[in-house]
Structure formats: structure tokens, C-alpha cells
């Protein structure tokens, strides 16, 4: 894993993501396991930029193994998704 922030978020079970600031369209999160449906992450409204509700809590829906076996890290590194830090 190349992203230390993502590794910490996965180990804590607090993976909050939203589309990157420069992204104007939807982002497609793919999983390597064919039994798990891919997920489309819609962009958030700019007026909600400071709100926690603009983030999606992926740890509630997917296990740590599922998130590790997805394209999540690549999307974060490319800037298509951004990781939120909440305590």
C-alpha cells in the first residue's frame, strides 16, 4: 500500500471519501472480486464542501479486505477521490 493515510483509515474503519475538487463527473470505484458490485460516487455540491455529509463512509458498506482489493487507492492517488479525516 502506497498511501499511509488510507492504510490508517482502513485499519480504524473510518474510510470517508468524496469526489476530488477538480472532478466534475462521477467516479467509478471498481472491486477485483466479481461478486461485489462496483460503485459510482457522485460529485458533491460546492456549497457542501465544508460539510461532513459530502463524504461517503465506505467502511460501513465494505470490509477492509474488500477496500484493499479495489481501485480506491489508485483513485485517491490520481486525485479522483479525496479522503476525509474524521475522529
DODRENPA-586974 format. One record per residue: residue in one letter; y, z, x of N, C-alpha, C in turn. Coordinates in steps of 0.02 Angstrom, whole numbers, padded with zeros to 5 digits, always signed. Each point is the difference from the previous one (the first is absolute). Example, Ala and Ser with C-alpha at 12.3 -4.5 7.8 and 13.67 -1.06 7.14 Angstrom:
! DODRENPA-586974
a-00284+00390+00660+00059+00000-00045+00060+00000+00045/s+00053-00036-00018+00059+00003+00042+00055+00037-00039/
//
This chain:
! DODRENPA-586974
x-00058+00000+00042+00058+00000-00042+00062+00000+00045/x+00046-00045-00015+00060-00008+00041+00058+00043-00025/x-00001+00020-00062+00056+00037-00029-00017+00075-00005/x+00035+00040+00039-00012+00072-00002+00025+00030-00066/x+00054-00026-00026+00026+00025-00065-00050-00012-00056/x-00031-00059+00000-00049-00015-00052-00062+00044+00008/x-00021+00011+00062-00058+00043+00012+00012+00071-00025/x+00060+00026+00011+00018+00067-00024+00001+00002-00076/x+00029-00052-00031+00005-00003-00073-00070-00004-00031/x-00044-00039+00029-00068-00006-00027-00037+00066+00008/x+00006+00033+00057-00035+00063+00011+00026+00055-00046/x+00064-00002-00018+00028+00050-00046-00012-00019-00073/x-00020-00062-00013-00009-00022-00069+00066-00013-00035/x+00051-00021+00038+00066-00012-00027+00026-00068+00022/x-00033-00053-00023+00021-00067+00017+00044-00027-00057/x+00065+00000+00011+00049-00025-00047+00029-00065+00028/x-00005-00055-00037+00027-00064+00024+00042-00034-00054/x+00043-00044+00023+00037-00046-00044+00014-00062+00040/x+00025-00051-00033+00014-00062+00036+00056+00012+00050/x+00000-00039+00054+00051+00005+00051+00068-00020-00027/x+00052+00020+00034+00068-00014-00023+00017-00073+00001/x-00028-00037+00046+00015-00072+00005-00046-00043-00044/x-00048+00031-00033-00048-00036-00042+00028-00009-00070/x+00000-00061-00024+00026-00014-00067-00054-00011-00052/x-00061-00011+00022-00055-00013-00047-00053+00053+00004/x-00055-00012-00034-00056+00046-00001-00038-00002+00066/x-00035+00055+00015-00041+00004+00060-00072+00010-00023/x-00046-00035+00032-00071+00000-00019-00038+00043+00049/x-00024+00058-00021-00041+00045+00041-00073-00018-00011/x-00033-00022+00053-00069-00021-00005-00046+00051+00032/x-00061+00005-00028-00051+00045+00025-00059-00041+00026/x-00030+00024+00054-00056-00035+00030-00065+00008-00039/x-00002+00051-00042-00059+00012-00043+00009-00041-00064/x-00045-00047-00014+00008-00042-00059-00005+00037-00067/x-00026+00060+00000-00005+00038-00062+00066+00032-00021/x+00049+00001+00046+00065+00030-00015+00049-00057-00015/x+00033+00005-00057+00048-00051-00020+00061+00003+00045/x+00026-00058+00018+00062-00004+00037+00057+00023-00044/x+00054+00022+00031+00056+00029-00038+00064-00038+00015/x+00038-00013-00052+00065-00031+00006+00052+00056-00004/x+00044+00003+00050+00053+00051+00000+00065-00036-00014/x+00030+00018-00057+00062-00031-00023+00060+00029+00037/x+00052-00041+00010+00061+00027+00032+00035+00050-00046/x+00037+00045+00030+00036+00051-00038+00073-00022-00008/x+00033+00028-00049+00071-00015-00010+00042+00034+00054/x+00051-00034+00025+00041+00028+00053+00034+00065-00021/x+00014+00008-00064+00031+00062-00023-00047+00060+00008/x-00065-00013+00007-00050+00053+00008-00018+00013+00073/x+00039-00026+00046-00016+00006+00071-00006+00072+00024/x+00037+00045-00027-00002+00070+00021-00048+00042-00041/x-00032-00029-00049-00044+00038-00045-00072-00001+00025/x-00033+00056-00006-00070+00005+00019-00043-00043-00046/x+00024-00011-00061-00039-00039-00048-00007-00073+00019/x+00037-00024+00049-00007-00069+00022-00061-00010+00044/x-00032+00055+00020-00060-00003+00041-00063+00006-00042/x-00054-00030+00023-00065+00004-00033-00045+00045+00042/x-00030+00050-00031-00044+00047+00036-00070-00030+00002/x-00016-00035+00054-00065-00034+00005-00058+00048+00010/x+00013+00059+00027-00054+00048+00013-00030+00027-00065/x+00037-00005-00055-00027+00022-00064-00050-00050-00028/x+00006-00062+00021-00041-00054-00028-00058-00019+00047/x+00014+00002+00066-00049-00023+00049-00018+00056+00049/x-00062-00002+00024-00021+00049+00050+00027-00020+00069/x-00005+00046+00047+00023-00014+00068-00038-00058+00031/x-00065-00003-00011-00040-00056+00027+00021-00067-00030/x+00015+00000-00064+00022-00061-00032+00067-00023+00028/x+00046+00047+00011+00065-00018+00028-00006-00025+00072/x-00046+00030+00038-00011-00022+00068-00030-00070+00002/x-00038-00018-00050-00031-00066-00004+00039-00048-00045/x+00065+00004+00006+00044-00044-00038+00050-00032+00047/x+00043-00041-00026+00052-00032+00040+00064+00042+00002/x-00004+00063-00020+00058+00044-00005+00037+00005+00067/x-00036+00013+00054+00033+00009+00065+00036-00064+00021/x-00032-00057-00010+00031-00064+00019+00064-00012-00040/x-00001+00017-00064+00059-00010-00043+00057+00047+00021/x-00017+00061+00021+00051+00047+00024+00031-00025+00065/x-00041-00024+00046+00025-00024+00064+00044-00062-00009/x-00018-00044-00046+00038-00060-00013+00066+00015-00037/x+00005+00058-00030+00060+00018-00038-00003-00020-00073/x-00059-00024-00023-00007-00018-00070-00003+00062-00044/x-00025+00054+00027-00002+00065-00034+00034+00052+00044/x+00027+00051-00031+00026+00056+00039-00033+00064-00023/x-00010+00044+00047-00036+00063-00012+00051+00055-00013/x-00010+00037-00054+00044+00056-00015-00028+00064+00028/x+00044+00046+00018-00022+00065+00026+00023+00054-00048/x-00048+00029-00035+00015+00054-00047-00041+00060+00017/x+00027+00059-00010-00035+00062+00016-00027+00033-00061/
//
